[in-house]
Amino acid sequence: MAPVLGAGSLLLAFQSPQPTLPWLILRPARDARSPEMVRFDERMDEHLVARLNEAPALRGRLQASPRAVTSILKPGAPFASLHFDPTRPMALSEEEKKSLEEYMIRGGFLLLVEDNYPYFERQYRAKIEGTVFDFFARELPRRNPAFSTSRAGPDHPLFTQHYRIEIPPFIQREMDENSGYRGETLFLHEGRLAGYTLSLYAFHDGDEHVPLKPPYRPYDLILTGYELLVNIYVYSSQH
């Protein structure tokens, strides 16, 4: 059994002559994830960076760089990932909130990853208030009306820009049946795509989510996952 990404995405929104570009793996000060999940998520992001560097468009320029959320504004970092546990509330500090807001205003892109892989459906579908997702989806638009949210459906350019991506049946079922589904949520600043929520599941025999048990190990995406990365890279470079 190997976990795979849902119809989620990574956005590489940059045009830069730099020889290397850091992919920031953000570390919140008060992380609600288990230590095992934190270690796995960082190894997984490093693995994804290594695979993405094989793409001709990137030519090995990405470099995984763990960093505190409050250090996200250091120059030369157009992409950052932030994982969260959907079953536990987690409060960002005011300094972390201001740093993330300013980062997205300046044109940085944030991949928000919902770690569903260790949980049963009844657990990740439970309505938990106060997750990191709630900050971006609710609090941020209240504190700054230039921010808004939307949902990427099958006709969104992210799924048709270069490859035509079919949303996996399991993900479509989650979108249809799970009223609290967070995946494919877009975070917009003045209409520009500034962030994306990726829901991470564990599939067994193609279309059955089976929770992973530690020790977790990094894995390769399914083909459509990499095709989606290409789509979003092309889309982001043109918008």
C-alpha positions in Angstrom: 0.0 0.0 0.0 1.3 3.5 -0.8 -0.3 6.8 -0.2 -1.0 9.1 -3.1 -2.1 12.7 -3.5 -5.7 13.5 -4.3 -6.5 16.0 -7.0 -4.2 18.4 -5.2 -1.3 20.4 -6.5 1.9 22.2 -6.0 2.4 25.7 -7.4 5.8 26.9 -8.5 5.0 30.6 -9.2 8.3 32.1 -10.2 10.4 33.3 -13.0 14.0 33.7 -11.7 17.5 33.4 -12.9 18.7 32.1 -9.6 20.7 28.8 -9.7 18.7 27.5 -6.8 15.3 28.3 -5.3 14.3 27.3 -1.8 11.1 25.3 -1.2 10.4 26.4 2.4 9.1 23.6 4.7 7.4 25.6 7.3 7.7 24.8 11.0 5.0 26.4 13.2 6.0 27.3 16.7 3.1 25.4 18.3 2.7 22.4 16.0 -0.3 20.2 16.7 1.0 17.3 14.6 2.6 14.3 16.2 6.4 14.1 16.1 6.1 11.2 13.7 3.9 13.2 11.3 6.3 16.1 11.4 9.3 14.0 10.5 7.4 12.2 7.7 6.0 15.4 6.3 9.5 17.0 6.0 10.9 13.8 4.5 8.0 13.7 2.0 8.5 17.3 1.0 12.2 16.7 0.5 11.3 13.7 -1.7 8.9 15.7 -3.8 11.6 18.4 -4.3 14.0 15.7 -5.6 11.4 14.3 -8.0 10.3 17.8 -9.2 14.0 18.7 -9.9 14.0 16.0 -12.6 11.5 18.1 -14.7 13.2 20.1 -17.5 11.4 23.2 -16.4 13.1 23.2 -13.0 16.5 21.7 -14.0 17.4 20.9 -10.4 16.9 24.4 -9.1 14.6 23.6 -6.1 16.1 23.1 -2.7 14.2 22.0 0.3 14.8 24.4 3.2 13.0 23.9 6.6 12.2 27.3 8.1 10.2 28.8 10.9 7.0 30.4 9.8 8.1 33.7 11.1 11.2 33.6 8.8 9.1 33.1 5.6 9.8 36.6 4.3 13.5 36.1 3.7 14.1 36.8 -0.1 14.2 34.3 -2.8 11.5 31.9 -1.6 8.5 31.9 -4.0 7.1 28.6 -2.7 6.3 27.3 0.8 4.5 24.3 2.2 2.6 24.1 5.5 1.2 20.8 6.8 -1.6 20.5 9.3 -3.4 17.8 11.2 -7.2 18.0 10.4 -8.2 16.4 13.7 -6.5 18.9 16.0 -6.9 22.7 16.4 -3.7 24.6 16.1 -3.3 28.3 16.8 -0.8 30.4 14.9 0.8 33.2 16.7 0.0 36.8 15.6 3.6 37.1 14.3 3.1 33.9 12.2 -0.2 35.2 10.8 1.3 38.5 9.8 4.3 36.8 8.2 2.0 34.4 6.1 -0.3 37.2 5.1 2.6 39.4 3.9 4.2 36.5 2.1 1.1 35.9 0.0 0.6 39.6 -0.6 4.2 39.9 -2.0 3.5 37.1 -4.5 4.6 34.0 -2.6 2.6 30.8 -3.0 1.6 28.6 -0.1 0.8 24.9 -0.4 -1.4 24.0 2.6 -1.4 20.2 3.1 -4.1 18.5 5.0 -2.6 15.3 6.5 -5.5 12.8 6.2 -3.2 9.8 5.7 -3.2 8.4 9.3 -6.9 8.7 9.9 -10.2 6.9 9.2 -13.0 8.7 7.4 -14.9 9.4 10.5 -11.9 11.1 12.0 -10.8 13.4 9.2 -14.5 14.2 8.3 -15.2 15.3 11.9 -15.9 19.0 12.2 -12.9 20.4 14.1 -12.8 24.1 14.7 -9.6 26.1 14.8 -7.4 24.2 12.4 -4.8 26.1 10.3 -7.1 25.8 7.4 -9.6 28.0 9.3 -7.1 30.8 9.5 -6.7 31.0 5.7 -10.3 30.3 4.8 -12.0 32.4 7.4 -9.9 34.7 9.5 -7.5 36.0 6.7 -10.4 37.3 4.5 -11.9 39.0 7.6 -8.7 40.8 8.5 -7.8 41.6 4.9 -10.7 41.8 2.4 -8.3 41.5 -0.5 -8.1 37.8 0.3 -10.9 35.3 -0.8 -11.4 31.6 -1.3 -12.7 29.5 -4.1 -12.8 25.9 -5.1 -11.0 24.3 -8.1 -13.5 22.1 -10.0 -12.8 19.8 -13.0 -13.1 22.7 -15.5 -10.7 25.0 -13.7 -7.6 25.8 -15.8 -5.4 24.0 -13.2 -6.8 20.7 -14.5 -6.7 21.6 -18.2 -3.8 23.9 -18.7 -1.5 21.4 -20.4 -2.7 17.9 -19.4 -6.4 17.2 -18.9 -6.6 15.8 -15.4 -9.5 13.6 -14.3 -10.3 13.9 -10.6 -10.0 10.5 -9.0 -13.3 8.9 -8.1 -12.4 8.8 -4.4 -11.7 12.5 -4.4 -14.8 13.3 -6.3 -16.8 11.3 -3.8 -15.2 13.4 -1.0 -16.1 16.6 -2.8 -19.7 15.4 -3.2 -20.3 13.8 0.2 -18.0 15.5 2.7 -19.5 18.9 3.6 -16.2 19.8 5.4 -13.9 18.8 2.5 -11.0 21.2 2.3 -9.0 19.9 -0.7 -8.8 22.0 -3.9 -9.6 25.1 -1.9 -7.9 28.1 -3.6 -6.7 31.1 -1.6 -6.7 34.3 -3.7 -5.2 37.7 -3.1 -6.8 40.3 -5.3 -7.9 37.5 -7.6 -4.3 36.1 -7.9 -3.8 32.5 -6.9 -1.7 32.7 -3.7 -2.4 29.3 -2.1 -3.9 25.8 -2.6 -5.1 23.2 -0.2 -4.0 19.6 -1.0 -5.7 16.8 0.9 -3.3 13.8 1.4 -4.9 10.4 1.7 -3.6 6.8 1.6 -5.1 4.6 -1.1 -5.1 0.8 -1.2 -5.8 -1.2 -4.3 -6.5 2.0 -6.3 -9.5 3.6 -4.7 -9.8 2.7 -1.0 -8.4 4.9 1.7 -6.7 2.9 4.4 -5.0 4.8 7.2 -1.2 4.5 7.3 0.5 3.3 10.4 4.0 4.5 11.5 6.7 4.4 10.6 5.6 6.4 7.5 7.8 6.5 4.5 8.0 8.9 1.5 6.4 7.8 -1.7 6.1 8.7 -5.4 3.0 10.4 -6.7 0.7 8.8 -9.2 1.2 10.0 -12.8 -1.7 12.5 -12.6 -0.2 14.1 -9.6 2.9 15.0 -11.6 0.8 16.1 -14.6 -1.1 18.4 -12.3 2.2 19.9 -11.1 3.1 20.7 -14.7 -0.3 22.3 -15.3 0.0 24.5 -12.3 3.5 25.6 -13.1 2.4 26.6 -16.6 -0.7 28.3 -15.3 1.2 30.2 -12.6 3.8 31.5 -15.0 1.1 33.0 -17.2 -1.1 34.6 -14.5 
